[in-house]
Amino acid sequence: MSEATQSLSISGGKDLPGFHNLLGYRQVSWEEDKAVIALDLKPEHLNLGGVIHGGVMTSLLDIVLAEAGTYCPFPGRMRKAITLTLTTTFTGQCSGGTITVTGIKRAGGSRIFNSTGEVRDAEGRLLAIAEGTFRIRSGSEKPEGVPI
């Protein structure tokens, strides 16, 4: 775990309300322009075919791509963004183990930014790629963000 992540109050979805908690991911690292989360697959993450549900991967990509543009180095605070567009392409499947989801901020201004990302299984096989455009929410423009 990176030093930057250790200083954060948020260590994953279980620290956040609602859907984040339901997904059950954990924060692997989070720094300026890059975020990584991981998920230990459970039966509830699989579709009727017994492989990871595309909605789970898309949701995790949405989260990590937004995180890539909203890093906040201040404990107890966070920056928020809303998704304007998100395009996901599925390239593989798996039915168990741990998946890793990485997001990288590619470009942006003071309020709008673009990120790309990918999902890989425990063996490093590419499962999905995504690209998104996000808008920083009011109050989250500055590095200190807002209280959690």
Helices and strands as residue ranges (DSSP letters): H 3-6, G 13-15, H 19-23, E 26-31, E 34-40, G 43-45, H 54-68, E 77-78, E 81-90, E 98-108, E 112-120, E 126-136, E 146-147
